[in-house]
Amino acid sequence: MIDYVHLFYQEGTAEARKAILVEQRDRLQKQIDTMNLVIERLNKKVDRYEEIIIPAEKKLLNKKRE
């Protein structure tokens, strides 16, 4: 973005400035996409804990108490 600011003060650099903004936008979109994938995976793991792991642990603990 420093390059963008330097170009801002020069004439005839609109296309170059636009290219910098597009590049930054695309880079940010890739980061967002990656983060969304990570969130989806974590949500699945959390769901698995609720559905499988926690009930299984409770059963094991109950057996040990008997």
N, CA and C of each residue as an Amber inpcrd file, in Angstrom:
protein
   198
   0.8090000  -1.1870000   0.0000000   0.0000000   0.0000000   0.0000000
   0.8590000   1.2600000   0.0000000   2.0930000   1.1430000   0.4170000
   3.0070000   2.2850000   0.3510000   3.1890000   2.7010000  -1.1070000
   3.3110000   1.6930000  -1.9830000   3.4410000   1.9850000  -3.4150000
   2.2170000   2.7500000  -3.9160000   1.0580000   2.3680000  -3.4290000
  -0.1840000   3.0340000  -3.8280000  -0.1260000   4.5190000  -3.4680000
   0.3000000   4.8080000  -2.2710000   0.3650000   6.2060000  -1.8140000
   1.3660000   6.9940000  -2.6540000   2.5060000   6.3880000  -2.9470000
   3.5000000   7.0800000  -3.7900000   2.9250000   7.3630000  -5.1760000
   2.2220000   6.3930000  -5.7180000   1.6380000   6.5800000  -7.0480000
   0.5120000   7.6100000  -7.0350000  -0.1810000   7.7130000  -5.9210000
  -1.3070000   8.6330000  -5.8240000  -0.8940000  10.0610000  -6.1700000
   0.3180000  10.4210000  -5.8180000   0.7820000  11.7800000  -6.0390000
   1.4000000  11.9870000  -7.4230000   1.3430000  10.9360000  -8.2470000
   1.8720000  11.0510000  -9.6080000   0.7130000  10.9910000 -10.6010000
   0.8350000  11.7570000 -11.6520000  -0.2040000  11.7620000 -12.6810000
  -0.1200000  10.5120000 -13.5510000  -1.2480000  10.0960000 -14.0580000
  -1.2970000   8.9810000 -15.0080000  -1.0270000   7.6180000 -14.3790000
  -1.3340000   7.4750000 -13.1190000  -1.0510000   6.2040000 -12.4420000
  -2.3230000   5.4790000 -11.9760000  -3.4550000   5.9130000 -12.4990000
  -4.7260000   5.3350000 -12.0480000  -4.7580000   3.8220000 -12.2540000
  -4.3120000   3.3470000 -13.4070000  -4.3320000   1.9020000 -13.6840000
  -3.3950000   1.1420000 -12.7510000  -2.2500000   1.6940000 -12.4810000
  -1.2900000   1.0520000 -11.5780000  -1.8510000   0.9970000 -10.1610000
  -2.5000000   2.0770000  -9.7450000  -3.1100000   2.0900000  -8.4060000
  -4.2430000   1.0820000  -8.3270000  -5.0380000   1.0120000  -9.3870000
  -6.1320000   0.0430000  -9.4190000  -5.5730000  -1.3740000  -9.3300000
  -4.5010000  -1.6560000 -10.0340000  -3.8910000  -2.9880000 -10.0070000
  -3.4380000  -3.3460000  -8.5920000  -2.9000000  -2.3740000  -7.8720000
  -2.4790000  -2.6180000  -6.4810000  -3.6960000  -2.9650000  -5.6260000
  -4.7710000  -2.2190000  -5.7990000  -5.9840000  -2.4930000  -5.0170000
  -6.5680000  -3.8600000  -5.3430000  -6.5800000  -4.2180000  -6.6080000
  -7.0970000  -5.5330000  -7.0150000  -6.2380000  -6.6430000  -6.4270000
  -4.9330000  -6.4600000  -6.4680000  -4.0230000  -7.4610000  -5.9000000
  -4.2580000  -7.6230000  -4.3980000  -4.4110000  -6.5130000  -3.6900000
  -4.6640000  -6.5650000  -2.2530000  -5.9980000  -7.2420000  -1.9580000
  -7.0030000  -6.9210000  -2.7520000  -8.3180000  -7.5350000  -2.5720000
  -8.2540000  -9.0390000  -2.7810000  -7.5710000  -9.4600000  -3.8550000
  -7.4610000 -10.8860000  -4.1570000  -6.6960000 -11.6300000  -3.0630000
  -5.6480000 -11.0020000  -2.5680000  -4.8630000 -11.6120000  -1.4900000
  -5.7140000 -11.7800000  -0.2320000  -6.4750000 -10.7540000   0.0890000
  -7.3420000 -10.8140000   1.2570000  -8.4400000 -11.8630000   1.0800000
  -8.9930000 -11.9630000  -0.1320000 -10.0410000 -12.9560000  -0.3850000
  -9.5080000 -14.3750000  -0.2040000  -8.2690000 -14.6170000  -0.6220000
  -7.6600000 -15.9370000  -0.4240000  -7.5180000 -16.2490000   1.0620000
  -7.1210000 -15.2520000   1.8500000  -6.9930000 -15.4470000   3.2980000
  -8.3520000 -15.7650000   3.9210000  -9.3760000 -15.0440000   3.4840000
 -10.7220000 -15.2790000   3.9980000 -11.1870000 -16.6830000   3.6400000
 -10.9430000 -17.1000000   2.3990000 -11.3420000 -18.4430000   1.9670000
 -10.6500000 -19.5150000   2.8030000  -9.3700000 -19.3260000   3.0550000
  -8.6190000 -20.2720000   3.8730000  -9.1780000 -20.3170000   5.2840000
  -9.4580000 -19.1650000   5.8480000 -10.0020000 -19.1130000   7.2040000
 -11.3820000 -19.7700000   7.2710000 -12.1910000 -19.5870000   6.2510000
 -13.5040000 -20.2290000   6.2290000 -13.3820000 -21.7480000   6.1970000
 -12.4010000 -22.2630000   5.4600000 -12.1720000 -23.7070000   5.4500000
 -11.7630000 -24.2090000   6.8280000 -10.9110000 -23.4680000   7.4880000
 -10.4710000 -23.8520000   8.8300000 -11.6560000 -23.8450000   9.7930000
 -12.5050000 -22.8430000   9.6920000 -13.6890000 -22.7710000  10.5520000
 -14.6010000 -23.9680000  10.3070000 -14.8030000 -24.3310000   9.0510000
 -15.6360000 -25.4910000   8.7340000 -15.0720000 -26.7590000   9.3640000
 -13.7660000 -26.9600000   9.2460000 -13.1360000 -28.1370000   9.8430000
 -13.2940000 -28.1470000  11.3560000 -13.0670000 -26.9970000  11.9760000
 -13.2100000 -26.9090000  13.4320000 -14.6510000 -27.1670000  13.8670000
 -15.6080000 -26.6500000  13.1190000 -17.0130000 -26.9050000  13.4380000
 -17.3290000 -28.3950000  13.3890000 -16.7760000 -29.0890000  12.4050000
 -16.9920000 -30.5380000  12.3030000 -16.3770000 -31.2570000  13.4970000
 -15.2010000 -30.8290000  13.9130000 -14.5440000 -31.4500000  15.0680000
 -15.3530000 -31.1990000  16.3450000 -15.8550000 -29.9970000  16.5080000
 -16.6760000 -29.6780000  17.6740000 -17.9400000 -30.5320000  17.6690000
 -18.5790000 -30.6440000  16.5160000 -19.7770000 -31.4770000  16.4080000
 -19.4680000 -32.9240000  16.7570000 -18.3300000 -33.4060000  16.3050000
 -17.9340000 -34.7850000  16.5980000 -17.7660000 -34.9770000  18.1050000
 -17.2220000 -33.9960000  18.7750000 -17.0850000 -34.0800000  20.2340000
 -18.4500000 -34.1880000  20.8970000 -19.3690000 -33.3520000  20.4430000
 -20.7090000 -33.3530000  21.0300000 -21.4360000 -34.6740000  20.7690000
 -21.2590000 -35.2350000  19.5810000 -22.0070000 -36.4230000  19.1840000
 -21.3460000 -37.7370000  19.6050000 -20.0290000 -37.7800000  19.6040000
 -19.3370000 -39.0610000  19.7980000 -18.4310000 -39.0690000  21.0230000
 -17.5230000 -38.1490000  21.0940000 -16.4660000 -38.1900000  22.1090000
 -17.0250000 -38.0320000  23.5250000 -17.8120000 -37.0000000  23.7490000
 -18.3240000 -36.7470000  25.0970000 -19.2010000 -37.8980000  25.5870000
 -20.1600000 -38.3870000  24.7790000 -20.9460000 -39.5350000  25.2480000
 -20.0750000 -40.7740000  25.5110000 -19.0760000 -41.0210000  24.6990000
 -18.1980000 -42.1780000  24.8990000 -17.4080000 -42.0380000  26.1950000
 -16.9320000 -40.8510000  26.4770000 -16.2000000 -40.6300000  27.7240000
 -17.1130000 -40.8350000  28.9380000 -18.3390000 -40.3820000  28.8380000
 -19.2800000 -40.5670000  29.9440000 -19.5200000 -42.0570000  30.2080000
 -19.6730000 -42.8460000  29.1360000 -19.8670000 -44.2880000  29.2830000
 -18.6590000 -44.9300000  29.9640000 -17.4750000 -44.5430000  29.5510000
 -16.2650000 -45.1040000  30.1500000 -16.1640000 -44.7500000  31.6320000
 -16.4700000 -43.5220000  31.9590000 -16.4110000 -43.0990000  33.3580000
 -17.4430000 -43.8500000  34.2080000 -18.6140000 -44.0560000  33.6430000
 -19.6490000 -44.7960000  34.3760000 -19.2340000 -46.2450000  34.6060000
 -18.5820000 -46.8630000  33.6490000 -18.1190000 -48.2480000  33.8000000
 -17.0540000 -48.3540000  34.8740000 -16.1840000 -47.3610000  34.9430000
 -15.1250000 -47.3690000  35.9570000 -15.7040000 -47.2530000  37.3690000
 -16.7990000 -46.5410000  37.4940000 -17.4320000 -46.3260000  38.7930000
 -18.1670000 -47.5850000  39.2750000 -18.5500000 -48.4380000  38.3530000
 -19.3110000 -49.6510000  38.7110000 -18.4660000 -50.7160000  39.2960000
